[in-house]
Amino acid sequence: MVIDRKVEGVAMRLGLQCSAYRGVVLTLAGAPEAPHFTIRLDHADAELSVILAQTADDAEIVAMWRSFAAQTGLPRFLEREPGVLEPTETRLGDVVIGSAPVMRRRGAVALLRRPRFLTRRRMGERRLMKRVPCEQVLSAPR
């Protein structure tokens, strides 16, 4: 990521990797009836933090926040009070720790079914078939 700044009239260009930032922070500010949302990349040095988006519309802000976090590979944080960051997920390094996925094939319904290959019937042997006499033709109209 490249940041262009001017400090006391001196133009500066800083090149930082995304891993230098702590995470993507969603900040809620303003009154409850007129909220203002800000998404920023948070750095330990406040001057290097970068504002990514600002809006008063809450329709797309969460989608943008998740998108920025996915693109950069950084964790997501909420800032409800200035300076207090709350993580939204539990992480162990780069791995998000969550609940274990539900096993699809371990349910009781699957245990009551027959396996796919056992549902096929084998052809019977002609010599073992019994001949059953029938007095009435079943396919004749009534």
Secondary structure in CASP SS format (residue, H / E / C, confidence):
PFRMAT SS
TARGET T0000
AUTHOR 0000-0000-0000
METHOD secondary structure of the structure
MODEL  1
M C 1.00
V E 1.00
I E 1.00
D E 1.00
R E 1.00
K E 1.00
V E 1.00
E C 1.00
G C 1.00
V E 1.00
A E 1.00
M E 1.00
R E 1.00
L E 1.00
G E 1.00
L C 1.00
Q C 1.00
C H 1.00
S H 1.00
A H 1.00
Y C 1.00
R C 1.00
G E 1.00
V E 1.00
V E 1.00
L E 1.00
T E 1.00
L E 1.00
A E 1.00
G E 1.00
A E 1.00
P C 1.00
E C 1.00
A E 1.00
P E 1.00
H E 1.00
F E 1.00
T E 1.00
I E 1.00
R E 1.00
L E 1.00
D E 1.00
H C 1.00
A C 1.00
D C 1.00
A H 1.00
E H 1.00
L H 1.00
S C 1.00
V E 1.00
I E 1.00
L E 1.00
A E 1.00
Q E 1.00
T E 1.00
A C 1.00
D C 1.00
D C 1.00
A C 1.00
E C 1.00
I H 1.00
V H 1.00
A H 1.00
M H 1.00
W H 1.00
R H 1.00
S H 1.00
F H 1.00
A H 1.00
A H 1.00
Q H 1.00
T H 1.00
G C 1.00
L C 1.00
P C 1.00
R E 1.00
F E 1.00
L E 1.00
E E 1.00
R E 1.00
E E 1.00
P C 1.00
G C 1.00
V E 1.00
L E 1.00
E E 1.00
P E 1.00
T C 1.00
E C 1.00
T E 1.00
R E 1.00
L E 1.00
G C 1.00
D C 1.00
V E 1.00
V E 1.00
I E 1.00
G C 1.00
S C 1.00
A C 1.00
P C 1.00
V C 1.00
M C 1.00
R C 1.00
R C 1.00
R C 1.00
G C 1.00
A H 1.00
V H 1.00
A H 1.00
L H 1.00
L H 1.00
R C 1.00
R C 1.00
P C 1.00
R H 1.00
F H 1.00
L H 1.00
T H 1.00
R C 1.00
R C 1.00
R C 1.00
M C 1.00
G C 1.00
E C 1.00
R H 1.00
R H 1.00
L H 1.00
M C 1.00
K C 1.00
R C 1.00
V C 1.00
P C 1.00
C C 1.00
E C 1.00
Q C 1.00
V C 1.00
L C 1.00
S C 1.00
A C 1.00
P C 1.00
R C 1.00
END
